[in-house]
Amino acid sequence: MKNFILSLITLFAFGGILSSAQNKKFSVYAVGFYNLENLFDTCHDEGKNDFEFLADGTYKWNKIKYTHKLRNMARVLSEMGTDMLPMSIGCAVIGVSEVENSRALDDLVAQEPLAKRGYKYCHIEGPDRRGVDCAMLYNPKLFKVRDVKLVPFVQELEKDSAYYTRGFLTVSGTMANEHVTVVVTHLPSRFNSSFYREIGGKQLKALKDSLIKDDPDVKVLIMGDMNDDPMDPSMAEKLGAKREIKDVGDGDMYNPWWNVLAKEGRGTLMYNGGWNLFDQIILSPSLLCRDKKKDYSTLKYLKNQIFTRDYLFQQEGKYKGNPKRTHAGGSWLDGYSDHLPAIVYLVKEQK
């Protein structure tokens, strides 16, 4: 049963990516991120500005809309990772953003396609004034949680000292019998200047460095809605997320999404008819094969994917081809999110 859950994948399934690994078998793990675009319940949270998502609010949010939103989110989350793994397995870990609270997460993991896998979640209520947080869903058969903490986003300007935003949800655990730490973040929006996202990138680097100092062998994945593209200063300079594996030094990270946007012109959200790629999963050097010898004896990065399905896109009208949102132009579309999910696949040789 354990081997079935881990899904032993033979050479042909990799389409030649592991061409030198004939007659070997591998375990593949999918790790994803998805901005759920305002997964709010129908109740007011004291001290939070969630009034838009009440029955008399802007969105006329009610039980029917909430139930549909949960169903739609669960559909996407359950299908993520299944282009390479069976429907019964999917992602081992999925970071999510824009979720209101633990009540919404309880309702989400209770949806049939997620409940069938036994998904659990990690979440710590944060200081965001709208009430939106990051969280991490996980399959306990594939990922064992060791520790969970919320590292605060620290403002660097005195004038911002009373403004609180989303922190860095940091989950340490075990995957494939190895120490893996996932950091889920949602950096300040583009209503703020690049300065604030650059602060976030710098603080993410400091957090990553501290995790590796504590355990040099830890595999670190930083994921989230960065509100910046891979080549922007917050990611490329402050976090040190490189475009090519060959350029990744010991203190750097690898951003596999840079070429997806720059070379292929694909992204995870659309603005004014063009793609941005804000939703990224960035990897520490310990997850990379940085030399010609492809050593998969420990958990390593295999490939990345923007997850797409026809139902995730507008099929007609002015915004045809855009991600299909929950609301647009004052109308309820019964859609999904203004973002597309991102996935990385990790691989380890079976002994």
MOQUI-V169315 format. One record per residue. N is the residue number from 1. RES is the residue in one small letter. SS is DSSP state (~ for helix, > for strand, _ for the rest). Layout:
n:N res:RES ss:SS
n:N res:RES ss:SS
This chain:
n:1 res:m ss:_
n:2 res:k ss:~
n:3 res:n ss:~
n:4 res:f ss:~
n:5 res:i ss:~
n:6 res:l ss:~
n:7 res:s ss:_
n:8 res:l ss:>
n:9 res:i ss:>
n:10 res:t ss:_
n:11 res:l ss:~
n:12 res:f ss:~
n:13 res:a ss:~
n:14 res:f ss:~
n:15 res:g ss:_
n:16 res:g ss:_
n:17 res:i ss:_
n:18 res:l ss:_
n:19 res:s ss:_
n:20 res:s ss:_
n:21 res:a ss:_
n:22 res:q ss:_
n:23 res:n ss:_
n:24 res:k ss:_
n:25 res:k ss:_
n:26 res:f ss:>
n:27 res:s ss:>
n:28 res:v ss:>
n:29 res:y ss:>
n:30 res:a ss:>
n:31 res:v ss:>
n:32 res:g ss:>
n:33 res:f ss:>
n:34 res:y ss:>
n:35 res:n ss:>
n:36 res:l ss:>
n:37 res:e ss:>
n:38 res:n ss:>
n:39 res:l ss:>
n:40 res:f ss:_
n:41 res:d ss:_
n:42 res:t ss:_
n:43 res:c ss:_
n:44 res:h ss:_
n:45 res:d ss:_
n:46 res:e ss:_
n:47 res:g ss:_
n:48 res:k ss:_
n:49 res:n ss:_
n:50 res:d ss:_
n:51 res:f ss:~
n:52 res:e ss:~
n:53 res:f ss:~
n:54 res:l ss:_
n:55 res:a ss:_
n:56 res:d ss:_
n:57 res:g ss:_
n:58 res:t ss:_
n:59 res:y ss:_
n:60 res:k ss:_
n:61 res:w ss:_
n:62 res:n ss:_
n:63 res:k ss:~
n:64 res:i ss:~
n:65 res:k ss:~
n:66 res:y ss:~
n:67 res:t ss:~
n:68 res:h ss:~
n:69 res:k ss:~
n:70 res:l ss:~
n:71 res:r ss:~
n:72 res:n ss:~
n:73 res:m ss:~
n:74 res:a ss:~
n:75 res:r ss:~
n:76 res:v ss:~
n:77 res:l ss:~
n:78 res:s ss:~
n:79 res:e ss:~
n:80 res:m ss:_
n:81 res:g ss:_
n:82 res:t ss:_
n:83 res:d ss:_
n:84 res:m ss:_
n:85 res:l ss:_
n:86 res:p ss:_
n:87 res:m ss:_
n:88 res:s ss:_
n:89 res:i ss:_
n:90 res:g ss:_
n:91 res:c ss:>
n:92 res:a ss:>
n:93 res:v ss:>
n:94 res:i ss:>
n:95 res:g ss:>
n:96 res:v ss:>
n:97 res:s ss:>
n:98 res:e ss:>
n:99 res:v ss:>
n:100 res:e ss:_
n:101 res:n ss:_
n:102 res:s ss:~
n:103 res:r ss:~
n:104 res:a ss:~
n:105 res:l ss:~
n:106 res:d ss:~
n:107 res:d ss:~
n:108 res:l ss:~
n:109 res:v ss:~
n:110 res:a ss:_
n:111 res:q ss:_
n:112 res:e ss:~
n:113 res:p ss:~
n:114 res:l ss:~
n:115 res:a ss:~
n:116 res:k ss:_
n:117 res:r ss:_
n:118 res:g ss:_
n:119 res:y ss:>
n:120 res:k ss:>
n:121 res:y ss:>
n:122 res:c ss:>
n:123 res:h ss:_
n:124 res:i ss:_
n:125 res:e ss:_
n:126 res:g ss:_
n:127 res:p ss:_
n:128 res:d ss:_
n:129 res:r ss:_
n:130 res:r ss:_
n:131 res:g ss:_
n:132 res:v ss:_
n:133 res:d ss:>
n:134 res:c ss:>
n:135 res:a ss:>
n:136 res:m ss:>
n:137 res:l ss:>
n:138 res:y ss:>
n:139 res:n ss:>
n:140 res:p ss:_
n:141 res:k ss:_
n:142 res:l ss:_
n:143 res:f ss:_
n:144 res:k ss:>
n:145 res:v ss:>
n:146 res:r ss:>
n:147 res:d ss:>
n:148 res:v ss:>
n:149 res:k ss:>
n:150 res:l ss:>
n:151 res:v ss:>
n:152 res:p ss:_
n:153 res:f ss:_
n:154 res:v ss:_
n:155 res:q ss:_
n:156 res:e ss:_
n:157 res:l ss:_
n:158 res:e ss:~
n:159 res:k ss:~
n:160 res:d ss:~
n:161 res:s ss:_
n:162 res:a ss:_
n:163 res:y ss:_
n:164 res:y ss:_
n:165 res:t ss:_
n:166 res:r ss:_
n:167 res:g ss:_
n:168 res:f ss:>
n:169 res:l ss:>
n:170 res:t ss:>
n:171 res:v ss:>
n:172 res:s ss:>
n:173 res:g ss:>
n:174 res:t ss:>
n:175 res:m ss:>
n:176 res:a ss:_
n:177 res:n ss:_
n:178 res:e ss:>
n:179 res:h ss:>
n:180 res:v ss:>
n:181 res:t ss:>
n:182 res:v ss:>
n:183 res:v ss:>
n:184 res:v ss:>
n:185 res:t ss:>
n:186 res:h ss:>
n:187 res:l ss:_
n:188 res:p ss:_
n:189 res:s ss:_
n:190 res:r ss:_
n:191 res:f ss:_
n:192 res:n ss:_
n:193 res:s ss:_
n:194 res:s ss:~
n:195 res:f ss:~
n:196 res:y ss:~
n:197 res:r ss:~
n:198 res:e ss:~
n:199 res:i ss:~
n:200 res:g ss:~
n:201 res:g ss:~
n:202 res:k ss:~
n:203 res:q ss:~
n:204 res:l ss:~
n:205 res:k ss:~
n:206 res:a ss:~
n:207 res:l ss:~
n:208 res:k ss:~
n:209 res:d ss:~
n:210 res:s ss:~
n:211 res:l ss:~
n:212 res:i ss:~
n:213 res:k ss:~
n:214 res:d ss:~
n:215 res:d ss:_
n:216 res:p ss:_
n:217 res:d ss:_
n:218 res:v ss:_
n:219 res:k ss:>
n:220 res:v ss:>
n:221 res:l ss:>
n:222 res:i ss:>
n:223 res:m ss:>
n:224 res:g ss:>
n:225 res:d ss:>
n:226 res:m ss:_
n:227 res:n ss:_
n:228 res:d ss:_
n:229 res:d ss:_
n:230 res:p ss:_
n:231 res:m ss:_
n:232 res:d ss:_
n:233 res:p ss:~
n:234 res:s ss:~
n:235 res:m ss:~
n:236 res:a ss:~
n:237 res:e ss:~
n:238 res:k ss:~
n:239 res:l ss:~
n:240 res:g ss:_
n:241 res:a ss:>
n:242 res:k ss:>
n:243 res:r ss:_
n:244 res:e ss:_
n:245 res:i ss:~
n:246 res:k ss:~
n:247 res:d ss:~
n:248 res:v ss:_
n:249 res:g ss:_
n:250 res:d ss:_
n:251 res:g ss:_
n:252 res:d ss:_
n:253 res:m ss:>
n:254 res:y ss:>
n:255 res:n ss:_
n:256 res:p ss:_
n:257 res:w ss:_
n:258 res:w ss:~
n:259 res:n ss:~
n:260 res:v ss:~
n:261 res:l ss:~
n:262 res:a ss:~
n:263 res:k ss:_
n:264 res:e ss:_
n:265 res:g ss:_
n:266 res:r ss:_
n:267 res:g ss:_
n:268 res:t ss:_
n:269 res:l ss:>
n:270 res:m ss:>
n:271 res:y ss:>
n:272 res:n ss:_
n:273 res:g ss:_
n:274 res:g ss:>
n:275 res:w ss:>
n:276 res:n ss:>
n:277 res:l ss:_
n:278 res:f ss:_
n:279 res:d ss:>
n:280 res:q ss:>
n:281 res:i ss:>
n:282 res:i ss:>
n:283 res:l ss:>
n:284 res:s ss:>
n:285 res:p ss:~
n:286 res:s ss:~
n:287 res:l ss:~
n:288 res:l ss:_
n:289 res:c ss:_
n:290 res:r ss:_
n:291 res:d ss:_
n:292 res:k ss:_
n:293 res:k ss:_
n:294 res:k ss:_
n:295 res:d ss:_
n:296 res:y ss:_
n:297 res:s ss:_
n:298 res:t ss:_
n:299 res:l ss:_
n:300 res:k ss:>
n:301 res:y ss:>
n:302 res:l ss:>
n:303 res:k ss:>
n:304 res:n ss:>
n:305 res:q ss:>
n:306 res:i ss:>
n:307 res:f ss:_
n:308 res:t ss:_
n:309 res:r ss:_
n:310 res:d ss:~
n:311 res:y ss:~
n:312 res:l ss:~
n:313 res:f ss:>
n:314 res:q ss:_
n:315 res:q ss:_
n:316 res:e ss:_
n:317 res:g ss:_
n:318 res:k ss:_
n:319 res:y ss:_
n:320 res:k ss:_
n:321 res:g ss:_
n:322 res:n ss:_
n:323 res:p ss:>
n:324 res:k ss:_
n:325 res:r ss:_
n:326 res:t ss:_
n:327 res:h ss:>
n:328 res:a ss:>
n:329 res:g ss:_
n:330 res:g ss:_
n:331 res:s ss:>
n:332 res:w ss:>
n:333 res:l ss:_
n:334 res:d ss:_
n:335 res:g ss:_
n:336 res:y ss:_
n:337 res:s ss:_
n:338 res:d ss:_
n:339 res:h ss:_
n:340 res:l ss:_
n:341 res:p ss:_
n:342 res:a ss:>
n:343 res:i ss:>
n:344 res:v ss:>
n:345 res:y ss:>
n:346 res:l ss:>
n:347 res:v ss:>
n:348 res:k ss:>
n:349 res:e ss:>
n:350 res:q ss:_
n:351 res:k ss:_
